[in-house]
Amino acid sequence: MKSFLSSIQERVLLYDGSKGVMLQRRGLTGNEASESWNLSNPEEVKNLYNEYQQAGSDVIQTNTFPGNRVTLDKHGIGDKTYEVNFAGVKLAKEIASRNTYVAASLGPTGVLLEPSGNLSFDKAYSIFKEPLKAIEDAGVDLVNFETFADLNELRAAILAAKETTKLSIIASITFNANSRTLFGNSAEVCAIVCQSLGVAIVGANCSGGPDSLIEPIKKMYSVASIPLCVKANAGMPELVEGEVIYQQKPEQFSSYTKEFVENGVRLIGGCCGTTPEFIRAIKKDLAEIETPELELNFKPTIASAFNHLVLTQDKEYSVKKLSQDAVTTLINGDFSSLIRESKSKQIDYLLLDFGNINVTFDVWNFASQFGLLIKKPVMIKSESTEILYKFLRYYPGKAGVVLSDDSKLSLSQLQHYGALIVNDALVPIDDSF
């Protein structure tokens, strides 16, 4: 069988649909974790996987969402985190044909990251490591981080996968009506940041019906250098006689397939409320579509958690330069002046110069506060490799890094964190886009 990465370059692959709704039809109750059925009702889970395969799915997604110890603890099975994830993959591998890929679904923790909440980046990272080990041990083909609303939590998950597994990664975000996440991350920023970290595919899922994801997908495609994925809900859920009902019909749902494919989508399926009938409808529409060539964008770009900036050689940018003393003021917690100044439309991006700062400070706290409060994209320079690498690790965007001729910085390490590398004249180095 061809690798997933090879196949996705050649054609549109068909994902599967909802697990929760289908398992509820088989008897899953509201107080049960659907993942628990991987151990207690394995044949039902296998049969569901097989239904989607028979409907035409090229990629089967495991019954492991969200599958982390934090959420499983709420159902009293946190101690079985490894087992339920391992079993979820094994059951899918047992029914998968030689032409079917298995993707493990991993969702967010449901806990807010600092400074908005109490979860640190490093703790989130460690939480994701546990199910990641299980799914890789079970032989999964790729991991799908999906339904994330906080870009920095998604970054923690992606880095955990990159640094502890060899799995290809799908990164999928859920958006509000304004094509931004609950935390204000724009669709463009999400695509830029995720692809800079090396994911294979980036896209959108859940949200509302397919009509609600057209605009986020178009915005992602405008900056995408990799293929996109989409998995919409079967419309917005409605409560009818105490039961959650999705009213959209398969034919309505699949009518958006052509527009998605024309805007860079190469992996398409369904999320909440979709069934094998929806997958058959998409398959029918895909058979009638001539897939256009992907128009990918390889342009030097930096991004905060909220806004992005595509750099071009024919434009002179307005840069707000912050000296070592100014940066020290920020480290000490005083962001008030910079918040006011950074709102100026005349400023395109900020340049932070850490200089030779040798004071010990909490880089996670600083980077997370900076990322939350300052909307402008940023470039940084520092004589301390430790400060610079930590800032890149924790910053919830895509930063630029000024690389001087005598720099001791590792290009591979900078690229690992998705940084845009520029020279002393702030001109991008070609291979760091």
Summary of the structure (lengths in Angstrom):
residues: 433
radius of gyration: 22.0
end to end distance: 31.4
largest distance: 69.8
contacts: 1543
relative contact order: 0.10
helix: 41%
strand: 18%
